[in-house]
């Protein structure tokens, strides 16, 4: 993985099981280095990925950029969400929401609908008419 500064969608594939972690980044090469660092230190946030890494070893994983995209975080997140939404449950190691749904402007439509409804029920008018 030597494509410094390239943005896009990538996956970390567990060759023995066919399961994969899908992600997106504005610098895929740098993100690969970060994932590998965390996995080697048994501290990756995706527990299913970490468990497979520990079981099968680094040599049984591949990291690939699967699609290049515009170098801005919103474009990356939107494309990443499309990949997460289309991946079958049995092969997806990480969740369905980009960045776990935290502060993600490109989250799934259902997540946005739920968030909007919650916001609308909690908000209070600043000025009362009368």
Secondary structure as GFF3:
##gff-version 3
##sequence-region A 1 130
A	DSSP	beta_strand	8	14	.	.	.	ID=ss1
A	DSSP	beta_strand	20	25	.	.	.	ID=ss2
A	DSSP	alpha_helix	28	40	.	.	.	ID=ss3
A	DSSP	alpha_helix	47	56	.	.	.	ID=ss4
A	DSSP	three_ten_helix	58	60	.	.	.	ID=ss5
A	DSSP	beta_strand	61	68	.	.	.	ID=ss6
A	DSSP	alpha_helix	73	86	.	.	.	ID=ss7
A	DSSP	three_ten_helix	98	101	.	.	.	ID=ss8
A	DSSP	alpha_helix	109	122	.	.	.	ID=ss9
###
